[in-house]
């Protein structure tokens, strides 16, 4: 009962403070000490209610419902001290106040405590529970800190954040909701200015760290809230200014979501995204994935995020990327050495994940301009060895894969002890699949699909294509086992991409065979005039032999679809691929040849 009363008092105090700020704090007085103190107190209350609800709300629910909660109290623990309708009231008042301030102050900074309150209130339920405490005991409000580890989980959490933000904003009064999306870029710009102007050390160092977290969180919320329906030119321009005036590295994770929106990607590219990304990585050096202690390096994380941001931004603008050809060419030239190093990745999880990201970026670069125009012909020469290496790795057993690419970091060792479902692996079963091996396979499959798509026909080899088709068939066979459930279920390696990779193998194999038969046919026809000039008897015999070989060549061309189909089916049967849809789609090109 005492805890329930305390929760009620916290809610009442928060609503009272927000009302005071919204009604009695004018634009002129909000910066003065009394009102600033009120905003700071409200921030502390929001942080306490949204970050530490477990004990208070559980006891409150127990007192009200006589402990009729579900076993373990999970439903009660997942609730905030703030009720949903109170959350909407608080957010409405704060957004209305900040909107008025933004109109009055223009581009000047807004009060940091109010920015923090808005971020906490906008975060989906449960994300605020994971907030931690930053430098000097200051609360951290980073969306990234609340996301699960790993790119796949982060992608799934980003979808959850998006739906949560949209649901919350949709519940606001119409007059507040109309301004909410337009206000978010200004909030991000304001917090970025605070971060830039704060001194790097001394008493305000904690405030600088908090401003950085607020800035990153607002960008994450902005990324989650933007869509092609509500994107605006002011929003895109604001993001471009953010990029120019603030450190880029701390916001790469948030920027990844923002540049998915075409107008925002266009804006940041126009404001020099690619040169800014180049400045984050040492030129002419390979980026080390791990330090001496086996811990993934922050520079490698920055490099991988830079690859992702560049690839996503170029993909978002589509054909318009040609307009940024100068940036793209300079980017490819400047980062050629680390790109080559990532494409020829070492045998580690971080290295293979970096390889997959580098291949996706190369794919986008080649959509902007031909390899010769960008000066990346050397990178094309790496594709055939990449396909051979990745495909061979995908054909390894779990134990062989773990031996070839052993764990390095503590997180990888922990993943190696878990099953693909995220549970403890059975003891004594050495060959049981692990979450670590599944993550490796996901990276390898991504690399194989993109490398096959980029592989020029003139560089392809029949033996490599056979290994690649086996790897595709093996991956499709294992796909339901590894990616239909468990930690990677939200964003598994695309099955359609694997099917397309298999079809690409068949198409390249058919092309190589056709070219070989055509070359043989041309050579035989060229030999006929030479034979005719020889002795009549000997020439007649040779001519008969050549014409017989020409008929055999023509028969081989006619039988090519049947031979290809037998080759494909033999691989599928050997790899136990029973996916009827995948088999049909991969062999579709053979049916076209037959027709």
BELNOR-V153843 format. One line per field, one symbol per residue. ss: DSSP state (H for helix, E for strand, L for the rest). phi: phi as a letter, one per 20 degrees, with the letter a starting at -180 (. if undefined). psi: psi as a letter, one per 30 degrees, with the letter a starting at -180 (. if undefined). A space follows every 10 residues. Layout:
ss = ???
phi = ???
psi = ???
This chain:
ss = LHHHHHHHHH HHHHHHHHHH HHHLLLLLLL LLHHHHHHHH HHHHHHHHHH HLLHHHHHHH HHHHHLLLLL HHHHHHHLLL LLLHHHHHHH HHHHHHHHHH HHHHHLLLLL LHHHHHHHHH HHLLLLLHHH LLELHHHLEL LLHHHHLLLL HHHHHHHHHH HHHHHHHHHH LLLHHHHHHH HHHHHHHHHH HHHHHHHLLL LHHHHHHHHH HHHHHHHHHH HHHHHLLLLL LLHHHHHHHH HHHHHLLLHH HHHHHHHHLL LHHHHHHHHH LLHHHHHHLL LLLLLLLLLE LLLLLELHHH HHHHHHHHHH HHHHHHHHHH HHHHHHHHHH HHHHLHHHHH HHHLLLLLHH HHHHHHHHHH HHHHHHHHLL HHHHLLHHHH LLHHHHHHHH HHHHLLLHHH HHHHLLLLLH HHHHHHLELL LLLELLLLLL LLLLHHHHHH HHHHHHHHHH HHHHLLHHHL LHHHHHHHHH HHHHHHHHHH HHHLLLLLLL LLLLHHHHHH HHHHHHHHHH HHHHHHHHHH HHHHHHHHHH HHLLLHHHHH HHHHHHHHHH HHHHHHHHHH HHHHHHHHHH HHHHLLLLLH HHHHHHLHHH HHHHL
phi = .fffffffff ffffffffff ffdeeeffef efggffffff fffffffffe ecegffffff fffedlleff gnmfffffee ffffffffff ffffffffff fffeemeffe gggfffffff fegfgofffe fddefmnffd cffffeeffn ffffffffff fgffffffff efggfeffef fffgffffff ffffffefff bnfeffffff ffffgfffff ffffefbffd fcfgffffff fgffecgegf dffffgffff egffffffff engffffgfe cgfmcfeffc efenegefff ffffffgfff ffffffemff gffdggffff ffffdfffff fffeffebff ffffffffff fggfffffbf gffemdggff feffffgfff ffffeffgff ffffcffcef ffffffedfg endffffndf effcffffff ffffffffff fffeffffdf cgffffffff fffffffegf fedebnfeff bfgfffffff ffffgfffff ffffffffff ffffffffff ffeeggffff ffffffffff ffffffffeg gfffffffff ffffemedff ffffffegff fffff
psi = eeeeeeeeee eeeeeeeeee eeefjleeff fleeeeeeee eeeeeeeeef ehfeeeeeee eeeeghhgll kfgeeeffll ekleeeeeee eeeeeeeeee eeeefbglll keeeeeeeee ffklkeeffg kakakggkkk hkeeffllkk eeeeeeeeee eeeeeeeeef fllefeeefe efeeeeeeee eeeeeefkkf lafgeeeeee eeeeeeeeee eeeefklfeg kleeeeeeee eeeeflkeef geeefeeeff keeeeeeeee gheeeeeeff kkkgkkjkel afggkkkeee eeeeeeeeee eeeeeefbff fffgeeeeee eeeegeefee eeehklilee eeeeeeeeee eeeeeffell eeefhgeeee ffeeeeeeee eeefflleee eeeeilkele eeeeeffllf fglkkkkfjf gkkleeeeee eeeeeeeeee eeefjkeffl keeeeeeeee eeeeeeefee eegflafgfe ilkkeeeeee eeeeeeeeee eeeeeeeeee eeeeeffeee effakeeeee eeeeeeeeee eeeeeeeefe eeeeeeeeee eeeeghjgje eeeeeegefe eeee.
